Amino acid sequence: MTEKPNPSTAADSALAEGGPDEASLEGALAAVRTALAQPLPGAEAPMMVLLVDDQAIVAEAVRRALASEHEIDFHYCAHPDQAVRMAEQVRPTVILQDLVMPGTDGLTLVRAYRANDATRDVPIIVLSTKEEPAIKSAAFASGANDYLVKLPDSIELIARVKYHSRSYVNMLQRDEAYRALRRSQQELLKVNLELRRLTQSDGLTGLSNRRYFDEFLGAEWRRAQRENTEVSLLMIDVDYFKPYNDTYGHVAGDNVLRSVAATIRHEVKQPRDLVARFGGEEFAVVLPGAGSALARLLAEKMRRDVAGLALPHSGSAVSEHLTISVGVATLTPTEALAETALIEEADAALYRAKREGRNRVAYSTAVTGRG
């Protein structure tokens, strides 16, 4: 049965013994009225009561019972076919629904409220002329929250209206707070993802930065050691980049780095692969699980693609256009090898490509891959 607000000490003392005298009963009633007059926590919004009943005399009696409660707004609907639409408009915090109405029964309306998005959670108190368990059971099964035999005592009616209104308003506030929390969490997630992207990305080219390259290579190196698979690395250097900057300016140099970065990234198709700016005019490509043959093929395609951009470079000693040199290394990790060994081998191959004339691909002499 629905709980009523707890009375104060006066009411407790009156009800503690078998037969309260008249003075004690008056004291208890005064304590209940005082309790009902107290503001309800979390119920700052006005309480809206919608009575659906075809009898005007009942509506007037309910209106008078609630008239002293200034925080309760009373609305009345005498026509069952207008009840749901009026509930949508009024947005009540409690619906008082008569059980027997002309043309339809109250339980049908209760089910209609529950099927409507605007009213499905609104507390419903069914009003009936009969105190029968079977009727009560049917009312609760249809979706009612409470049951009163009309006309109820004004104190009990007010108590139940306030109780259900408070519960409903608190539910709305809780749901809104939850939605606000979810929005905040989603915004925080976006910010965190953006911060993570910024800490992992190179600001000029949009590629991964050196910090993330080191983390990624370390993780893939350990995975390859567990799975006994190969890891390939391409180290790429823009040929004669300092003369390019000296000739065309630093803005043009930045644009060239962006173009080379986009061209290299275009050739990397596997989701597990990583393209990073290693530093200055150097780039690195990590190819987990790729053998030396695939790494060499990819390196040569990148070299040709950059040459195909036909970017003028009058300061180059090997071509009239911008070119790159690539060093390729492939290793199978072991406990005796750290991932820095792969960087050293690819770097050595890169320097050999530069010594041998640039605009070429060179391969590490320490390749341990399966080809």
C-alpha positions as CSV (number, residue, x, y, z in Angstrom):
1,M,0.0,0.0,0.0
2,T,1.3,3.5,-0.8
3,E,3.2,5.1,2.0
4,K,2.0,8.4,3.4
5,P,4.3,11.1,4.7
6,N,5.5,10.4,8.2
7,P,3.7,12.5,10.9
8,S,5.6,14.3,13.6
9,T,6.1,13.2,17.2
10,A,2.6,14.4,18.1
11,A,1.0,11.9,15.7
12,D,3.3,9.2,16.9
13,S,2.3,9.6,20.5
14,A,-1.3,9.7,19.6
15,L,-1.2,6.4,17.7
16,A,1.2,4.6,20.1
17,E,-1.7,3.6,22.5
18,G,-4.9,1.7,21.7
19,G,-7.4,4.6,21.8
20,P,-6.4,8.2,21.2
21,D,-8.5,10.8,22.8
22,E,-10.0,13.8,20.9
23,A,-7.2,16.1,21.8
24,S,-4.5,13.6,20.7
25,L,-6.4,13.1,17.4
26,E,-6.5,16.8,16.7
27,G,-2.8,17.0,17.5
28,A,-2.1,14.2,15.1
29,L,-4.2,15.8,12.3
30,A,-2.4,19.1,12.9
31,A,1.0,17.3,12.6
32,V,-0.1,15.7,9.3
33,R,-1.2,19.0,7.9
34,T,2.1,20.5,9.0
35,A,4.0,17.7,7.3
36,L,1.9,18.1,4.1
37,A,2.6,21.8,4.1
38,Q,6.4,21.3,4.0
39,P,8.1,21.8,0.6
40,L,8.9,18.4,-1.0
41,P,12.6,17.9,-1.8
42,G,13.3,17.8,-5.6
43,A,9.7,18.9,-6.4
44,E,10.3,22.6,-7.3
45,A,8.2,22.2,-10.4
46,P,4.4,22.8,-9.9
47,M,2.3,19.7,-9.4
48,M,-0.3,19.3,-12.2
49,V,-3.3,17.2,-11.5
50,L,-5.6,16.0,-14.3
51,L,-8.9,14.5,-13.3
52,V,-10.7,12.5,-15.9
53,D,-14.3,11.9,-14.7
54,D,-17.7,12.4,-16.4
55,Q,-19.3,13.6,-13.2
56,A,-19.1,17.4,-12.6
57,I,-19.9,16.9,-8.9
58,V,-16.8,14.7,-8.4
59,A,-14.7,17.3,-10.3
60,E,-15.9,20.1,-8.0
61,A,-15.3,18.0,-4.9
62,V,-11.7,17.2,-6.0
63,R,-11.1,20.9,-7.0
64,R,-12.2,22.0,-3.5
65,A,-10.1,19.4,-1.8
66,L,-7.0,20.6,-3.6
67,A,-7.9,24.4,-3.6
68,S,-5.8,25.0,-0.4
69,E,-2.7,23.6,-2.0
70,H,-1.2,26.5,-4.0
71,E,1.5,24.4,-5.5
72,I,-1.1,22.1,-7.1
73,D,-2.7,23.1,-10.4
74,F,-6.0,21.3,-11.1
75,H,-7.2,20.4,-14.6
76,Y,-10.4,18.6,-15.5
77,C,-11.5,16.5,-18.5
78,A,-15.1,15.3,-18.6
79,H,-14.9,13.4,-22.0
80,P,-12.9,10.2,-22.2
81,D,-12.2,10.6,-25.9
82,Q,-10.3,13.8,-25.1
83,A,-8.4,12.5,-22.1
84,V,-5.2,11.4,-23.8
85,R,-4.9,14.5,-25.9
86,M,-5.5,16.7,-22.9
87,A,-2.9,14.8,-20.9
88,E,-0.4,15.5,-23.7
89,Q,-1.2,19.2,-23.5
90,V,-1.4,19.6,-19.7
91,R,1.6,17.3,-18.9
92,P,0.3,16.3,-15.5
93,T,2.4,15.0,-12.7
94,V,-0.6,12.9,-11.6
95,I,-3.7,11.6,-13.4
96,L,-6.9,10.9,-11.4
97,Q,-8.8,8.5,-13.6
98,D,-12.4,7.4,-13.0
99,L,-12.9,3.7,-13.5
100,V,-16.4,3.8,-15.1
101,M,-17.1,6.3,-17.8
102,P,-19.6,6.5,-20.7
103,G,-18.4,4.9,-23.9
104,T,-15.2,3.5,-22.5
105,D,-13.9,2.2,-19.2
106,G,-11.1,3.7,-17.2
107,L,-8.8,0.8,-17.6
108,T,-8.8,1.2,-21.4
109,L,-7.7,4.8,-20.8
110,V,-5.0,3.7,-18.4
111,R,-3.6,1.4,-21.1
112,A,-3.8,4.3,-23.6
113,Y,-1.8,6.5,-21.3
114,R,0.8,3.8,-20.9
115,A,1.0,3.4,-24.7
116,N,1.6,7.1,-25.2
117,D,5.2,8.4,-25.1
118,A,4.1,11.7,-23.4
119,T,2.1,9.9,-20.6
120,R,3.6,6.5,-20.2
121,D,5.4,7.3,-17.0
122,V,2.9,9.7,-15.4
123,P,1.5,8.3,-12.1
124,I,-2.2,7.2,-12.4
125,I,-4.5,7.0,-9.5
126,V,-7.7,5.1,-10.3
127,L,-10.9,6.3,-8.7
128,S,-13.7,3.8,-8.1
129,T,-16.9,3.5,-6.2
130,K,-16.0,0.0,-5.1
131,E,-13.4,-1.5,-2.7
132,E,-13.0,-4.8,-4.5
133,P,-9.7,-6.7,-4.7
134,A,-10.4,-8.0,-8.2
135,I,-11.0,-4.5,-9.5
136,K,-7.8,-3.3,-7.8
137,S,-5.9,-6.1,-9.3
138,A,-7.2,-5.3,-12.8
139,A,-6.3,-1.6,-12.3
140,F,-2.7,-2.3,-11.3
141,A,-2.4,-4.9,-14.1
142,S,-3.4,-2.2,-16.6
143,G,-0.7,0.2,-15.4
144,A,-2.3,2.1,-12.5
145,N,0.0,3.3,-9.7
146,D,-2.6,3.7,-7.0
147,Y,-6.3,3.1,-6.2
148,L,-8.8,5.3,-4.3
149,V,-12.4,4.8,-3.5
150,K,-14.2,8.1,-4.3
151,L,-14.7,10.4,-2.8
152,P,-11.5,10.1,-0.8
153,D,-10.7,12.2,2.3
154,S,-9.0,15.4,1.3
155,I,-6.0,14.8,3.5
156,E,-5.5,11.4,2.0
157,L,-6.0,12.7,-1.5
158,I,-3.5,15.5,-1.1
159,A,-1.0,13.1,0.5
160,R,-1.2,10.7,-2.4
161,V,-1.1,13.4,-5.1
162,K,2.0,14.9,-3.5
163,Y,3.6,11.6,-3.0
164,H,3.1,10.5,-6.6
165,S,4.0,14.0,-8.0
166,R,7.2,14.1,-6.0
167,S,8.2,10.6,-7.3
168,Y,7.4,11.5,-10.9
169,V,9.2,14.9,-10.8
170,N,12.2,13.2,-9.1
171,M,12.2,10.6,-11.8
172,L,12.1,13.3,-14.5
173,Q,14.9,15.2,-12.8
174,R,17.0,12.0,-12.4
175,D,16.5,11.1,-16.0
176,E,17.4,14.6,-17.1
177,A,20.5,14.5,-14.9
178,Y,21.4,11.2,-16.4
179,R,21.0,12.6,-19.9
180,A,23.1,15.6,-18.9
181,L,25.7,13.3,-17.5
182,R,25.8,11.2,-20.6
183,R,26.2,14.4,-22.7
184,S,29.0,15.5,-20.5
185,Q,30.7,12.1,-20.8
186,Q,30.3,12.1,-24.5
187,E,31.8,15.6,-24.7
188,L,34.6,14.5,-22.4
189,L,35.3,11.5,-24.5
190,K,35.5,13.7,-27.6
191,V,37.9,16.0,-25.9
192,N,40.0,13.1,-24.7
193,L,40.1,11.6,-28.1
194,E,41.1,15.0,-29.6
195,L,43.8,15.4,-27.0
196,R,45.0,11.9,-27.7
197,R,45.1,12.6,-31.4
198,L,47.0,15.8,-30.8
199,T,49.5,14.1,-28.6
200,Q,50.0,11.3,-31.1
201,S,49.9,13.4,-34.3
202,D,52.4,15.6,-36.1
203,G,51.0,19.0,-36.4
204,L,52.5,19.7,-39.9
205,T,51.7,16.5,-41.8
206,G,48.9,14.9,-39.8
207,L,50.9,11.7,-39.6
208,S,51.7,10.0,-36.3
209,N,54.5,11.7,-34.4
210,R,57.8,10.3,-33.2
211,R,56.4,9.6,-29.7
212,Y,53.5,7.5,-31.0
213,F,55.9,5.8,-33.5
214,D,58.1,4.6,-30.6
215,E,55.0,3.3,-28.6
216,F,53.6,1.6,-31.7
217,L,56.8,0.0,-32.8
218,G,57.5,-1.3,-29.2
219,A,54.0,-2.8,-29.0
220,E,54.2,-4.5,-32.5
221,W,57.7,-5.7,-31.7
222,R,56.5,-7.5,-28.6
223,R,53.5,-8.9,-30.5
224,A,55.7,-10.2,-33.3
225,Q,58.0,-11.8,-30.7
226,R,55.0,-13.7,-29.2
227,E,53.7,-14.7,-32.6
228,N,57.1,-15.3,-34.2
229,T,56.4,-13.1,-37.1
230,E,58.3,-10.4,-39.0
231,V,58.3,-6.6,-38.7
232,S,59.5,-4.4,-41.5
233,L,60.5,-0.8,-41.3
234,L,61.0,1.8,-44.0
235,M,63.0,4.9,-43.2
236,I,62.5,7.7,-45.8
237,D,64.4,10.9,-46.3
238,V,63.6,13.8,-48.6
239,D,66.7,14.3,-50.8
240,Y,68.5,17.6,-50.5
241,F,65.7,19.1,-48.4
242,K,67.9,21.9,-46.9
243,P,68.8,23.2,-50.4
244,Y,65.1,23.1,-51.2
245,N,64.3,25.3,-48.2
246,D,67.1,27.6,-49.0
247,T,65.9,27.9,-52.6
248,Y,62.1,28.0,-52.2
249,G,61.6,29.1,-48.6
250,H,60.3,27.4,-45.5
251,V,56.6,27.7,-46.4
252,A,57.2,25.9,-49.7
253,G,59.3,23.4,-47.7
254,D,56.4,22.7,-45.3
255,N,54.1,22.2,-48.3
256,V,56.5,19.7,-49.8
257,L,56.6,17.7,-46.6
258,R,52.8,17.6,-46.5
259,S,52.8,16.4,-50.2
260,V,55.4,13.7,-49.5
261,A,53.5,12.6,-46.3
262,A,50.2,12.3,-48.2
263,T,51.9,10.3,-51.0
264,I,53.5,7.9,-48.6
265,R,50.3,7.4,-46.7
266,H,48.4,6.7,-49.9
267,E,50.4,3.6,-50.5
268,V,49.8,2.1,-47.0
269,K,46.7,0.0,-47.2
270,Q,46.7,-2.3,-44.2
271,P,45.0,-1.0,-41.0
272,R,47.9,-2.4,-38.9
273,D,50.5,-0.4,-40.7
274,L,51.7,3.0,-39.4
275,V,53.1,6.0,-41.2
276,A,54.9,8.5,-39.0
277,R,57.0,11.6,-39.2
278,F,60.3,10.5,-37.7
279,G,61.8,14.0,-37.5
280,G,62.6,16.9,-39.8
281,E,62.4,15.6,-43.4
282,E,62.5,12.0,-42.4
283,F,59.5,9.6,-42.3
284,A,59.0,6.1,-41.1
285,V,56.6,3.3,-42.1
286,V,56.1,0.3,-39.8
287,L,54.8,-2.8,-41.5
288,P,53.9,-5.5,-38.9
289,G,53.8,-9.0,-40.4
290,A,55.3,-7.9,-43.7
291,G,58.2,-9.8,-45.2
292,S,61.2,-8.2,-46.9
293,A,59.8,-8.7,-50.4
294,L,56.6,-6.8,-49.7
295,A,58.5,-4.1,-47.9
296,R,60.9,-3.6,-50.8
297,L,58.0,-3.4,-53.3
298,L,56.2,-0.8,-51.2
299,A,59.3,1.3,-50.8
300,E,59.9,1.3,-54.5
301,K,56.3,2.3,-55.2
302,M,56.6,5.2,-52.7
303,R,59.9,6.4,-54.3
304,R,58.3,6.4,-57.8
305,D,55.1,8.1,-56.5
306,V,57.1,11.0,-55.0
307,A,59.1,11.4,-58.2
308,G,55.9,11.3,-60.1
309,L,54.7,14.4,-58.3
310,A,57.2,16.3,-60.4
311,L,57.8,19.0,-57.8
312,P,60.5,21.3,-59.1
313,H,63.8,21.2,-57.1
314,S,66.6,23.2,-58.7
315,G,68.8,22.6,-55.7
316,S,68.9,18.8,-56.2
317,A,72.0,17.1,-57.5
318,V,70.2,14.0,-58.7
319,S,67.0,15.3,-60.4
320,E,65.3,18.4,-61.5
321,H,62.4,17.2,-59.4
322,L,62.0,16.4,-55.7
323,T,63.0,12.8,-54.8
324,I,63.3,10.5,-51.7
325,S,65.7,7.9,-50.5
326,V,64.4,4.8,-48.7
327,G,66.1,2.3,-46.3
328,V,64.3,-1.0,-45.7
329,A,64.9,-3.5,-42.9
330,T,63.0,-6.6,-41.9
331,L,63.6,-8.5,-38.7
332,T,62.0,-11.3,-36.7
333,P,62.1,-10.2,-33.0
334,T,63.9,-12.4,-30.5
335,E,64.6,-11.9,-26.8
336,A,68.1,-10.8,-27.6
337,L,66.9,-8.1,-30.0
338,A,65.2,-4.8,-29.0
339,E,63.1,-2.8,-31.4
340,T,65.9,-0.3,-31.7
341,A,67.8,-2.9,-33.7
342,L,65.2,-2.5,-36.5
343,I,65.5,1.3,-36.5
344,E,69.3,1.0,-36.7
345,E,69.2,-1.4,-39.6
346,A,66.7,0.6,-41.6
347,D,68.7,3.8,-40.8
348,A,71.9,2.2,-42.0
349,A,70.1,1.1,-45.2
350,L,68.9,4.7,-45.7
351,Y,72.3,6.2,-45.4
352,R,73.6,3.6,-47.8
353,A,71.0,4.7,-50.3
354,K,72.1,8.3,-49.9
355,R,75.8,7.4,-50.2
356,E,75.1,5.5,-53.4
357,G,73.5,8.5,-55.1
358,R,70.0,9.1,-53.5
359,N,66.7,8.7,-55.2
360,R,66.8,5.0,-54.6
361,V,65.9,2.1,-52.2
362,A,68.5,0.3,-50.2
363,Y,68.0,-2.9,-48.2
364,S,69.5,-3.8,-44.8
365,T,72.2,-6.5,-45.0
366,A,70.9,-7.9,-41.7
367,V,67.5,-9.0,-43.0
368,T,66.3,-12.1,-41.1
369,G,62.8,-12.3,-42.7
370,R,61.6,-15.2,-44.8
371,G,61.5,-13.2,-48.0
